[in-house]
Amino acid sequence: MRRLPENVSLEEGALLEPLSVGVYACVRAGVTIGKKVLICGVGPIGLVTILGTKAYGASQICVTGSFICCLPISAACGVIYFMCQ
């Protein structure tokens, strides 16, 4: 465990772990420009993974999820395809 630097808020610090998981998933999956991506789940990790895949250049992003309330957030992040339970 480490202290957050003074210039990092608790809210920003709380997102570091989900962000690192999302970026690691993009690296492991080999996301590059023009790839099509499926992300399972639209929780905190799924949402930052959406942002990561966009940053890596994915052309089409599809998400699955059972939380209907999170789908508008996904759409705002640029997701076009949704699969809901």
N, C-alpha and C positions, 0 to 999 in steps of 0.2 A: 504494500500500500504506500502511496506517495501523496504528498500534498499537491493540490492544484496551484498553479502559479496565480499570483494576485490578479492578473488580467483575464483569467478564465472564470466565468461564472459557474455556479453549481449546475444550472440548466445545461450549459455547454458541456460541462464535464460529464454529466449524466448521459450525453449522447455519444461520447467517445467509444464506449464498448460496442453499442450497436453499429456504429459507423465502421469500426475496425472489422467486425464480422461481415458486413456488407461488402467492403472493399476486398477482403480476403476471398469471399465467394466469387467476386468478379474475376480475380486473378486465377483462382482454381478452375473456373469455368472457361477461361480463355476468351472473355468478352473483348471483342475488338470492333472496329468500325464496320457497320453493316450486318452484324450478327442479330439473330432473332433470339429473344430471351423469355423464359418462363420463370416467374417468381412465385413461389408457393407461400402465401400468407401476406397480409397487409398490416402487420403489427409494426412496432418500431424498427425492427431489423429489416423487414420487408420494404418499408418505406425508404430507409436509407440505402438499401440495395437498389431500389429503383433509381435513386439519384446517382449511385455509383455506375450503374449500367449506362445511364445517359452520358455520364462523364467519359466513360470508356468508348462511347460511340455506337451503342446498340441502336439498330434502326427500328425494330419493333419489339415492344415489351408487352407481355401478357401477364396478368396477375390472377391468382386464385385466392379465394377467401370466403369466409362465412360472416364477416363483419361488414354488413352493408354500409354502416356509417363511415367506414374507412375508404370506400371506393371513390367518393368525391375528392378526397385528398390525393388518391392515386391519380385520378384524372388531371388534377392540377399539376402533378409532377410530370405529366406527359404520357401516361399510359393510355393506350387506345383500346386494348382488348381486355375484357374481364370475364372470368368464369366464377360464378357464385354457386354455393351449395344451397 
